[in-house]
Amino acid sequence: MTASLTFSDRDFLLTISLAQSGARGAGHPRSNVMTFAGRLSVVTAYLAMAFVGAIVLGMV
């Protein structure tokens, strides 16, 4: 797995691009399940942060 970070001074964006070689080949039959589990955990983390942020902003 290779990862590259690109910083742009003009629009202040951080672009993270991940490239996996051969992840869907015969050597990794469960890679789709693990990719789904990884994405689900990221979505769950964002929802948890949004929930905590809403609670904190509600207390102000």
CHARMM-style PDB file with segment names, atoms N, HN, CA, C and O in Angstrom:
ATOM      1  N   MET     1       0.846  -1.163   0.000  1.00  0.00      PROA
ATOM      2  CA  MET     1       0.000   0.000   0.000  1.00  0.00      PROA
ATOM      3  C   MET     1       0.895   1.231   0.000  1.00  0.00      PROA
ATOM      4  O   MET     1       1.836   1.322   0.788  1.00  0.00      PROA
ATOM      5  N   THR     2       0.603   2.162  -0.874  1.00  0.00      PROA
ATOM      6  HN  THR     2      -0.162   2.087  -1.514  1.00  0.00      PROA
ATOM      7  CA  THR     2       1.362   3.398  -0.926  1.00  0.00      PROA
ATOM      8  C   THR     2       0.426   4.556  -0.647  1.00  0.00      PROA
ATOM      9  O   THR     2      -0.737   4.533  -1.050  1.00  0.00      PROA
ATOM     10  N   ALA     3       0.929   5.571   0.043  1.00  0.00      PROA
ATOM     11  HN  ALA     3       1.874   5.590   0.371  1.00  0.00      PROA
ATOM     12  CA  ALA     3       0.128   6.750   0.361  1.00  0.00      PROA
ATOM     13  C   ALA     3       0.911   7.984  -0.033  1.00  0.00      PROA
ATOM     14  O   ALA     3       2.133   8.028   0.105  1.00  0.00      PROA
ATOM     15  N   SER     4       0.204   8.983  -0.523  1.00  0.00      PROA
ATOM     16  HN  SER     4      -0.789   8.948  -0.635  1.00  0.00      PROA
ATOM     17  CA  SER     4       0.865  10.230  -0.870  1.00  0.00      PROA
ATOM     18  C   SER     4       0.050  11.391  -0.329  1.00  0.00      PROA
ATOM     19  O   SER     4      -1.177  11.399  -0.431  1.00  0.00      PROA
ATOM     20  N   LEU     5       0.734  12.369   0.245  1.00  0.00      PROA
ATOM     21  HN  LEU     5       1.730  12.363   0.328  1.00  0.00      PROA
ATOM     22  CA  LEU     5       0.097  13.569   0.771  1.00  0.00      PROA
ATOM     23  C   LEU     5       0.437  14.737  -0.131  1.00  0.00      PROA
ATOM     24  O   LEU     5       1.594  14.916  -0.512  1.00  0.00      PROA
ATOM     25  N   THR     6      -0.560  15.530  -0.474  1.00  0.00      PROA
ATOM     26  HN  THR     6      -1.500  15.385  -0.165  1.00  0.00      PROA
ATOM     27  CA  THR     6      -0.342  16.691  -1.324  1.00  0.00      PROA
ATOM     28  C   THR     6      -0.893  17.923  -0.623  1.00  0.00      PROA
ATOM     29  O   THR     6      -2.085  17.984  -0.321  1.00  0.00      PROA
ATOM     30  N   PHE     7      -0.036  18.905  -0.361  1.00  0.00      PROA
ATOM     31  HN  PHE     7       0.933  18.855  -0.606  1.00  0.00      PROA
ATOM     32  CA  PHE     7      -0.460  20.152   0.249  1.00  0.00      PROA
ATOM     33  C   PHE     7      -0.527  21.221  -0.828  1.00  0.00      PROA
ATOM     34  O   PHE     7       0.419  21.395  -1.596  1.00  0.00      PROA
ATOM     35  N   SER     8      -1.638  21.934  -0.885  1.00  0.00      PROA
ATOM     36  HN  SER     8      -2.406  21.793  -0.261  1.00  0.00      PROA
ATOM     37  CA  SER     8      -1.805  23.005  -1.856  1.00  0.00      PROA
ATOM     38  C   SER     8      -1.863  24.332  -1.112  1.00  0.00      PROA
ATOM     39  O   SER     8      -2.720  24.520  -0.248  1.00  0.00      PROA
ATOM     40  N   ASP     9      -0.951  25.261  -1.440  1.00  0.00      PROA
ATOM     41  HN  ASP     9      -0.255  25.108  -2.141  1.00  0.00      PROA
ATOM     42  CA  ASP     9      -0.926  26.562  -0.779  1.00  0.00      PROA
ATOM     43  C   ASP     9      -2.088  27.445  -1.214  1.00  0.00      PROA
ATOM     44  O   ASP     9      -2.550  28.288  -0.445  1.00  0.00      PROA
ATOM     45  N   ARG    10      -2.556  27.260  -2.422  1.00  0.00      PROA
ATOM     46  HN  ARG    10      -2.181  26.575  -3.047  1.00  0.00      PROA
ATOM     47  CA  ARG    10      -3.576  28.145  -2.971  1.00  0.00      PROA
ATOM     48  C   ARG    10      -4.924  27.972  -2.285  1.00  0.00      PROA
ATOM     49  O   ARG    10      -5.540  28.962  -1.889  1.00  0.00      PROA
ATOM     50  N   ASP    11      -5.387  26.764  -2.137  1.00  0.00      PROA
ATOM     51  HN  ASP    11      -4.886  25.960  -2.458  1.00  0.00      PROA
ATOM     52  CA  ASP    11      -6.713  26.548  -1.570  1.00  0.00      PROA
ATOM     53  C   ASP    11      -6.677  25.789  -0.245  1.00  0.00      PROA
ATOM     54  O   ASP    11      -7.727  25.378   0.249  1.00  0.00      PROA
ATOM     55  N   PHE    12      -5.516  25.598   0.329  1.00  0.00      PROA
ATOM     56  HN  PHE    12      -4.664  25.932  -0.072  1.00  0.00      PROA
ATOM     57  CA  PHE    12      -5.348  25.011   1.656  1.00  0.00      PROA
ATOM     58  C   PHE    12      -6.070  23.674   1.806  1.00  0.00      PROA
ATOM     59  O   PHE    12      -6.765  23.438   2.795  1.00  0.00      PROA
ATOM     60  N   LEU    13      -5.903  22.842   0.856  1.00  0.00      PROA
ATOM     61  HN  LEU    13      -5.339  23.034   0.052  1.00  0.00      PROA
ATOM     62  CA  LEU    13      -6.526  21.526   0.914  1.00  0.00      PROA
ATOM     63  C   LEU    13      -5.467  20.468   1.164  1.00  0.00      PROA
ATOM     64  O   LEU    13      -4.336  20.568   0.689  1.00  0.00      PROA
ATOM     65  N   LEU    14      -5.850  19.477   1.902  1.00  0.00      PROA
ATOM     66  HN  LEU    14      -6.769  19.396   2.287  1.00  0.00      PROA
ATOM     67  CA  LEU    14      -4.989  18.315   2.121  1.00  0.00      PROA
ATOM     68  C   LEU    14      -5.630  17.143   1.405  1.00  0.00      PROA
ATOM     69  O   LEU    14      -6.727  16.705   1.751  1.00  0.00      PROA
ATOM     70  N   THR    15      -4.930  16.646   0.409  1.00  0.00      PROA
ATOM     71  HN  THR    15      -4.039  17.002   0.128  1.00  0.00      PROA
ATOM     72  CA  THR    15      -5.451  15.532  -0.368  1.00  0.00      PROA
ATOM     73  C   THR    15      -4.661  14.289  -0.015  1.00  0.00      PROA
ATOM     74  O   THR    15      -3.438  14.252  -0.145  1.00  0.00      PROA
ATOM     75  N   ILE    16      -5.361  13.300   0.421  1.00  0.00      PROA
ATOM     76  HN  ILE    16      -6.355  13.330   0.527  1.00  0.00      PROA
ATOM     77  CA  ILE    16      -4.728  12.028   0.754  1.00  0.00      PROA
ATOM     78  C   ILE    16      -5.204  11.002  -0.258  1.00  0.00      PROA
ATOM     79  O   ILE    16      -6.397  10.715  -0.352  1.00  0.00      PROA
ATOM     80  N   SER    17      -4.286  10.464  -0.998  1.00  0.00      PROA
ATOM     81  HN  SER    17      -3.317  10.696  -0.922  1.00  0.00      PROA
ATOM     82  CA  SER    17      -4.665   9.443  -1.970  1.00  0.00      PROA
ATOM     83  C   SER    17      -3.966   8.140  -1.623  1.00  0.00      PROA
ATOM     84  O   SER    17      -2.748   8.088  -1.455  1.00  0.00      PROA
ATOM     85  N   LEU    18      -4.749   7.122  -1.524  1.00  0.00      PROA
ATOM     86  HN  LEU    18      -5.739   7.165  -1.660  1.00  0.00      PROA
ATOM     87  CA  LEU    18      -4.229   5.799  -1.207  1.00  0.00      PROA
ATOM     88  C   LEU    18      -4.371   4.907  -2.421  1.00  0.00      PROA
ATOM     89  O   LEU    18      -5.424   4.870  -3.058  1.00  0.00      PROA
ATOM     90  N   ALA    19      -3.329   4.203  -2.733  1.00  0.00      PROA
ATOM     91  HN  ALA    19      -2.473   4.233  -2.216  1.00  0.00      PROA
ATOM     92  CA  ALA    19      -3.368   3.281  -3.863  1.00  0.00      PROA
ATOM     93  C   ALA    19      -2.969   1.900  -3.373  1.00  0.00      PROA
ATOM     94  O   ALA    19      -1.921   1.728  -2.752  1.00  0.00      PROA
ATOM     95  N   GLN    20      -3.792   0.944  -3.650  1.00  0.00      PROA
ATOM     96  HN  GLN    20      -4.644   1.084  -4.155  1.00  0.00      PROA
ATOM     97  CA  GLN    20      -3.486  -0.429  -3.281  1.00  0.00      PROA
ATOM     98  C   GLN    20      -3.311  -1.230  -4.555  1.00  0.00      PROA
ATOM     99  O   GLN    20      -4.130  -1.157  -5.471  1.00  0.00      PROA
ATOM    100  N   SER    21      -2.250  -1.982  -4.599  1.00  0.00      PROA
ATOM    101  HN  SER    21      -1.584  -2.041  -3.855  1.00  0.00      PROA
ATOM    102  CA  SER    21      -2.001  -2.800  -5.782  1.00  0.00      PROA
ATOM    103  C   SER    21      -2.376  -4.241  -5.497  1.00  0.00      PROA
ATOM    104  O   SER    21      -1.890  -4.849  -4.544  1.00  0.00      PROA
ATOM    105  N   GLY    22      -3.227  -4.764  -6.318  1.00  0.00      PROA
ATOM    106  HN  GLY    22      -3.622  -4.269  -7.093  1.00  0.00      PROA
ATOM    107  CA  GLY    22      -3.616  -6.164  -6.212  1.00  0.00      PROA
ATOM    108  C   GLY    22      -4.478  -6.495  -5.016  1.00  0.00      PROA
ATOM    109  O   GLY    22      -4.442  -7.632  -4.545  1.00  0.00      PROA
ATOM    110  N   ALA    23      -5.249  -5.560  -4.504  1.00  0.00      PROA
ATOM    111  HN  ALA    23      -5.278  -4.636  -4.886  1.00  0.00      PROA
ATOM    112  CA  ALA    23      -6.060  -5.820  -3.317  1.00  0.00      PROA
ATOM    113  C   ALA    23      -7.225  -6.742  -3.624  1.00  0.00      PROA
ATOM    114  O   ALA    23      -7.721  -7.424  -2.728  1.00  0.00      PROA
ATOM    115  N   ARG    24      -7.665  -6.777  -4.858  1.00  0.00      PROA
ATOM    116  HN  ARG    24      -7.262  -6.223  -5.586  1.00  0.00      PROA
ATOM    117  CA  ARG    24      -8.817  -7.603  -5.203  1.00  0.00      PROA
ATOM    118  C   ARG    24      -8.412  -8.886  -5.910  1.00  0.00      PROA
ATOM    119  O   ARG    24      -9.244  -9.553  -6.525  1.00  0.00      PROA
ATOM    120  N   GLY    25      -7.162  -9.223  -5.824  1.00  0.00      PROA
ATOM    121  HN  GLY    25      -6.486  -8.682  -5.325  1.00  0.00      PROA
ATOM    122  CA  GLY    25      -6.686 -10.441  -6.470  1.00  0.00      PROA
ATOM    123  C   GLY    25      -7.050 -11.680  -5.678  1.00  0.00      PROA
ATOM    124  O   GLY    25      -7.738 -11.599  -4.661  1.00  0.00      PROA
ATOM    125  N   ALA    26      -6.592 -12.814  -6.144  1.00  0.00      PROA
ATOM    126  HN  ALA    26      -6.033 -12.880  -6.970  1.00  0.00      PROA
ATOM    127  CA  ALA    26      -6.909 -14.085  -5.490  1.00  0.00      PROA
ATOM    128  C   ALA    26      -6.227 -14.205  -4.130  1.00  0.00      PROA
ATOM    129  O   ALA    26      -6.671 -14.977  -3.281  1.00  0.00      PROA
ATOM    130  N   GLY    27      -5.155 -13.449  -3.918  1.00  0.00      PROA
ATOM    131  HN  GLY    27      -4.794 -12.821  -4.607  1.00  0.00      PROA
ATOM    132  CA  GLY    27      -4.448 -13.535  -2.649  1.00  0.00      PROA
ATOM    133  C   GLY    27      -5.173 -12.864  -1.497  1.00  0.00      PROA
ATOM    134  O   GLY    27      -4.869 -13.149  -0.339  1.00  0.00      PROA
ATOM    135  N   HSD    28      -6.119 -11.986  -1.777  1.00  0.00      PROA
ATOM    136  HN  HSD    28      -6.366 -11.754  -2.718  1.00  0.00      PROA
ATOM    137  CA  HSD    28      -6.846 -11.250  -0.743  1.00  0.00      PROA
ATOM    138  C   HSD    28      -8.351 -11.382  -0.970  1.00  0.00      PROA
ATOM    139  O   HSD    28      -8.986 -10.423  -1.410  1.00  0.00      PROA
ATOM    140  N   PRO    29      -8.932 -12.541  -0.682  1.00  0.00      PROA
ATOM    141  CA  PRO    29     -10.352 -12.721  -0.981  1.00  0.00      PROA
ATOM    142  C   PRO    29     -11.282 -11.924  -0.076  1.00  0.00      PROA
ATOM    143  O   PRO    29     -12.427 -11.677  -0.456  1.00  0.00      PROA
ATOM    144  N   ARG    30     -10.829 -11.508   1.117  1.00  0.00      PROA
ATOM    145  HN  ARG    30      -9.899 -11.709   1.426  1.00  0.00      PROA
ATOM    146  CA  ARG    30     -11.707 -10.788   2.038  1.00  0.00      PROA
ATOM    147  C   ARG    30     -11.408  -9.301   2.067  1.00  0.00      PROA
ATOM    148  O   ARG    30     -11.825  -8.622   3.005  1.00  0.00      PROA
ATOM    149  N   SER    31     -10.699  -8.766   1.076  1.00  0.00      PROA
ATOM    150  HN  SER    31     -10.360  -9.318   0.314  1.00  0.00      PROA
ATOM    151  CA  SER    31     -10.320  -7.359   1.109  1.00  0.00      PROA
ATOM    152  C   SER    31     -11.527  -6.446   0.992  1.00  0.00      PROA
ATOM    153  O   SER    31     -11.525  -5.357   1.565  1.00  0.00      PROA
ATOM    154  N   ASN    32     -12.569  -6.865   0.259  1.00  0.00      PROA
ATOM    155  HN  ASN    32     -12.570  -7.750  -0.206  1.00  0.00      PROA
ATOM    156  CA  ASN    32     -13.753  -6.022   0.141  1.00  0.00      PROA
ATOM    157  C   ASN    32     -14.468  -5.890   1.478  1.00  0.00      PROA
ATOM    158  O   ASN    32     -14.975  -4.818   1.810  1.00  0.00      PROA
ATOM    159  N   VAL    33     -14.510  -6.965   2.240  1.00  0.00      PROA
ATOM    160  HN  VAL    33     -14.099  -7.836   1.970  1.00  0.00      PROA
ATOM    161  CA  VAL    33     -15.137  -6.920   3.559  1.00  0.00      PROA
ATOM    162  C   VAL    33     -14.346  -6.013   4.484  1.00  0.00      PROA
ATOM    163  O   VAL    33     -14.934  -5.223   5.223  1.00  0.00      PROA
ATOM    164  N   MET    34     -13.035  -6.110   4.455  1.00  0.00      PROA
ATOM    165  HN  MET    34     -12.557  -6.751   3.855  1.00  0.00      PROA
ATOM    166  CA  MET    34     -12.213  -5.280   5.318  1.00  0.00      PROA
ATOM    167  C   MET    34     -12.289  -3.817   4.906  1.00  0.00      PROA
ATOM    168  O   MET    34     -12.272  -2.937   5.767  1.00  0.00      PROA
ATOM    169  N   THR    35     -12.373  -3.538   3.613  1.00  0.00      PROA
ATOM    170  HN  THR    35     -12.386  -4.252   2.914  1.00  0.00      PROA
ATOM    171  CA  THR    35     -12.523  -2.157   3.155  1.00  0.00      PROA
ATOM    172  C   THR    35     -13.844  -1.587   3.653  1.00  0.00      PROA
ATOM    173  O   THR    35     -13.897  -0.442   4.102  1.00  0.00      PROA
ATOM    174  N   PHE    36     -14.906  -2.377   3.575  1.00  0.00      PROA
ATOM    175  HN  PHE    36     -14.863  -3.307   3.210  1.00  0.00      PROA
ATOM    176  CA  PHE    36     -16.209  -1.926   4.064  1.00  0.00      PROA
ATOM    177  C   PHE    36     -16.167  -1.677   5.563  1.00  0.00      PROA
ATOM    178  O   PHE    36     -16.725  -0.692   6.045  1.00  0.00      PROA
ATOM    179  N   ALA    37     -15.512  -2.560   6.302  1.00  0.00      PROA
ATOM    180  HN  ALA    37     -15.059  -3.360   5.910  1.00  0.00      PROA
ATOM    181  CA  ALA    37     -15.409  -2.392   7.752  1.00  0.00      PROA
ATOM    182  C   ALA    37     -14.606  -1.143   8.093  1.00  0.00      PROA
ATOM    183  O   ALA    37     -14.938  -0.433   9.042  1.00  0.00      PROA
ATOM    184  N   GLY    38     -13.561  -0.871   7.333  1.00  0.00      PROA
ATOM    185  HN  GLY    38     -13.292  -1.448   6.562  1.00  0.00      PROA
ATOM    186  CA  GLY    38     -12.765   0.333   7.559  1.00  0.00      PROA
ATOM    187  C   GLY    38     -13.558   1.593   7.301  1.00  0.00      PROA
ATOM    188  O   GLY    38     -13.496   2.545   8.078  1.00  0.00      PROA
ATOM    189  N   ARG    39     -14.307   1.601   6.204  1.00  0.00      PROA
ATOM    190  HN  ARG    39     -14.358   0.827   5.573  1.00  0.00      PROA
ATOM    191  CA  ARG    39     -15.125   2.774   5.886  1.00  0.00      PROA
ATOM    192  C   ARG    39     -16.227   2.962   6.919  1.00  0.00      PROA
ATOM    193  O   ARG    39     -16.536   4.091   7.300  1.00  0.00      PROA
ATOM    194  N   LEU    40     -16.813   1.875   7.367  1.00  0.00      PROA
ATOM    195  HN  LEU    40     -16.561   0.958   7.057  1.00  0.00      PROA
ATOM    196  CA  LEU    40     -17.867   1.957   8.373  1.00  0.00      PROA
ATOM    197  C   LEU    40     -17.326   2.515   9.682  1.00  0.00      PROA
ATOM    198  O   LEU    40     -18.007   3.292  10.351  1.00  0.00      PROA
ATOM    199  N   SER    41     -16.115   2.129  10.053  1.00  0.00      PROA
ATOM    200  HN  SER    41     -15.562   1.498   9.510  1.00  0.00      PROA
ATOM    201  CA  SER    41     -15.538   2.645  11.291  1.00  0.00      PROA
ATOM    202  C   SER    41     -15.221   4.132  11.178  1.00  0.00      PROA
ATOM    203  O   SER    41     -15.356   4.865  12.158  1.00  0.00      PROA
ATOM    204  N   VAL    42     -14.804   4.588  10.005  1.00  0.00      PROA
ATOM    205  HN  VAL    42     -14.694   3.993   9.209  1.00  0.00      PROA
ATOM    206  CA  VAL    42     -14.541   6.016   9.805  1.00  0.00      PROA
ATOM    207  C   VAL    42     -15.838   6.807   9.891  1.00  0.00      PROA
ATOM    208  O   VAL    42     -15.881   7.858  10.530  1.00  0.00      PROA
ATOM    209  N   VAL    43     -16.891   6.316   9.256  1.00  0.00      PROA
ATOM    210  HN  VAL    43     -16.856   5.462   8.737  1.00  0.00      PROA
ATOM    211  CA  VAL    43     -18.189   6.998   9.319  1.00  0.00      PROA
ATOM    212  C   VAL    43     -18.699   7.039  10.756  1.00  0.00      PROA
ATOM    213  O   VAL    43     -19.241   8.054  11.194  1.00  0.00      PROA
ATOM    214  N   THR    44     -18.529   5.947  11.487  1.00  0.00      PROA
ATOM    215  HN  THR    44     -18.089   5.123  11.131  1.00  0.00      PROA
ATOM    216  CA  THR    44     -18.955   5.906  12.885  1.00  0.00      PROA
ATOM    217  C   THR    44     -18.178   6.909  13.726  1.00  0.00      PROA
ATOM    218  O   THR    44     -18.751   7.559  14.600  1.00  0.00      PROA
ATOM    219  N   ALA    45     -16.884   7.041  13.473  1.00  0.00      PROA
ATOM    220  HN  ALA    45     -16.418   6.512  12.763  1.00  0.00      PROA
ATOM    221  CA  ALA    45     -16.069   8.001  14.218  1.00  0.00      PROA
ATOM    222  C   ALA    45     -16.517   9.431  13.935  1.00  0.00      PROA
ATOM    223  O   ALA    45     -16.603  10.243  14.856  1.00  0.00      PROA
ATOM    224  N   TYR    46     -16.803   9.749  12.671  1.00  0.00      PROA
ATOM    225  HN  TYR    46     -16.733   9.089  11.923  1.00  0.00      PROA
ATOM    226  CA  TYR    46     -17.284  11.093  12.334  1.00  0.00      PROA
ATOM    227  C   TYR    46     -18.636  11.379  12.983  1.00  0.00      PROA
ATOM    228  O   TYR    46     -18.862  12.485  13.475  1.00  0.00      PROA
ATOM    229  N   LEU    47     -19.525  10.409  12.989  1.00  0.00      PROA
ATOM    230  HN  LEU    47     -19.342   9.511  12.589  1.00  0.00      PROA
ATOM    231  CA  LEU    47     -20.825  10.605  13.630  1.00  0.00      PROA
ATOM    232  C   LEU    47     -20.671  10.819  15.133  1.00  0.00      PROA
ATOM    233  O   LEU    47     -21.375  11.640  15.721  1.00  0.00      PROA
ATOM    234  N   ALA    48     -19.756  10.088  15.750  1.00  0.00      PROA
ATOM    235  HN  ALA    48     -19.184   9.422  15.272  1.00  0.00      PROA
ATOM    236  CA  ALA    48     -19.525  10.256  17.185  1.00  0.00      PROA
ATOM    237  C   ALA    48     -18.967  11.641  17.487  1.00  0.00      PROA
ATOM    238  O   ALA    48     -19.376  12.273  18.462  1.00  0.00      PROA
ATOM    239  N   MET    49     -18.035  12.122  16.662  1.00  0.00      PROA
ATOM    240  HN  MET    49     -17.703  11.609  15.870  1.00  0.00      PROA
ATOM    241  CA  MET    49     -17.485  13.463  16.868  1.00  0.00      PROA
ATOM    242  C   MET    49     -18.552  14.532  16.669  1.00  0.00      PROA
ATOM    243  O   MET    49     -18.585  15.518  17.406  1.00  0.00      PROA
ATOM    244  N   ALA    50     -19.424  14.347  15.681  1.00  0.00      PROA
ATOM    245  HN  ALA    50     -19.397  13.547  15.082  1.00  0.00      PROA
ATOM    246  CA  ALA    50     -20.503  15.306  15.451  1.00  0.00      PROA
ATOM    247  C   ALA    50     -21.475  15.315  16.626  1.00  0.00      PROA
ATOM    248  O   ALA    50     -21.961  16.375  17.021  1.00  0.00      PROA
ATOM    249  N   PHE    51     -21.757  14.154  17.181  1.00  0.00      PROA
ATOM    250  HN  PHE    51     -21.362  13.293  16.861  1.00  0.00      PROA
ATOM    251  CA  PHE    51     -22.658  14.057  18.327  1.00  0.00      PROA
ATOM    252  C   PHE    51     -22.068  14.762  19.543  1.00  0.00      PROA
ATOM    253  O   PHE    51     -22.765  15.513  20.225  1.00  0.00      PROA
ATOM    254  N   VAL    52     -20.793  14.526  19.818  1.00  0.00      PROA
ATOM    255  HN  VAL    52     -20.226  13.916  19.264  1.00  0.00      PROA
ATOM    256  CA  VAL    52     -20.128  15.183  20.946  1.00  0.00      PROA
ATOM    257  C   VAL    52     -20.066  16.688  20.712  1.00  0.00      PROA
ATOM    258  O   VAL    52     -20.267  17.467  21.644  1.00  0.00      PROA
ATOM    259  N   GLY    53     -19.789  17.106  19.477  1.00  0.00      PROA
ATOM    260  HN  GLY    53     -19.626  16.473  18.720  1.00  0.00      PROA
ATOM    261  CA  GLY    53     -19.770  18.535  19.161  1.00  0.00      PROA
ATOM    262  C   GLY    53     -21.121  19.184  19.365  1.00  0.00      PROA
ATOM    263  O   GLY    53     -21.200  20.312  19.851  1.00  0.00      PROA
ATOM    264  N   ALA    54     -22.186  18.487  18.999  1.00  0.00      PROA
ATOM    265  HN  ALA    54     -22.122  17.571  18.604  1.00  0.00      PROA
ATOM    266  CA  ALA    54     -23.532  19.027  19.199  1.00  0.00      PROA
ATOM    267  C   ALA    54     -23.850  19.170  20.682  1.00  0.00      PROA
ATOM    268  O   ALA    54     -24.499  20.133  21.089  1.00  0.00      PROA
ATOM    269  N   ILE    55     -23.397  18.223  21.485  1.00  0.00      PROA
ATOM    270  HN  ILE    55     -22.869  17.440  21.154  1.00  0.00      PROA
ATOM    271  CA  ILE    55     -23.612  18.318  22.932  1.00  0.00      PROA
ATOM    272  C   ILE    55     -22.839  19.500  23.505  1.00  0.00      PROA
ATOM    273  O   ILE    55     -23.375  20.263  24.309  1.00  0.00      PROA
ATOM    274  N   VAL    56     -21.584  19.653  23.097  1.00  0.00      PROA
ATOM    275  HN  VAL    56     -21.149  19.033  22.445  1.00  0.00      PROA
ATOM    276  CA  VAL    56     -20.758  20.750  23.610  1.00  0.00      PROA
ATOM    277  C   VAL    56     -21.339  22.090  23.187  1.00  0.00      PROA
ATOM    278  O   VAL    56     -21.418  23.008  24.004  1.00  0.00      PROA
ATOM    279  N   LEU    57     -21.745  22.222  21.937  1.00  0.00      PROA
ATOM    280  HN  LEU    57     -21.680  21.477  21.274  1.00  0.00      PROA
ATOM    281  CA  LEU    57     -22.318  23.488  21.480  1.00  0.00      PROA
ATOM    282  C   LEU    57     -23.666  23.760  22.141  1.00  0.00      PROA
ATOM    283  O   LEU    57     -24.044  24.917  22.325  1.00  0.00      PROA
ATOM    284  N   GLY    58     -24.377  22.726  22.490  1.00  0.00      PROA
ATOM    285  HN  GLY    58     -24.070  21.786  22.341  1.00  0.00      PROA
ATOM    286  CA  GLY    58     -25.648  22.912  23.177  1.00  0.00      PROA
ATOM    287  C   GLY    58     -25.488  23.401  24.602  1.00  0.00      PROA
ATOM    288  O   GLY    58     -26.402  24.010  25.158  1.00  0.00      PROA
ATOM    289  N   MET    59     -24.330  23.138  25.200  1.00  0.00      PROA
ATOM    290  HN  MET    59     -23.587  22.643  24.748  1.00  0.00      PROA
ATOM    291  CA  MET    59     -24.088  23.560  26.576  1.00  0.00      PROA
ATOM    292  C   MET    59     -23.598  24.995  26.664  1.00  0.00      PROA
ATOM    293  O   MET    59     -23.614  25.583  27.746  1.00  0.00      PROA
ATOM    294  N   VAL    60     -23.162  25.572  25.552  1.00  0.00      PROA
ATOM    295  HN  VAL    60     -23.149  25.094  24.674  1.00  0.00      PROA
ATOM    296  CA  VAL    60     -22.590  26.931  25.588  1.00  0.00      PROA
ATOM    297  C   VAL    60     -23.667  27.968  25.708  1.00  0.00      PROA
ATOM    298  OT1 VAL    60     -23.372  29.163  25.752  1.00  0.00      PROA
TER     299      VAL     60
END
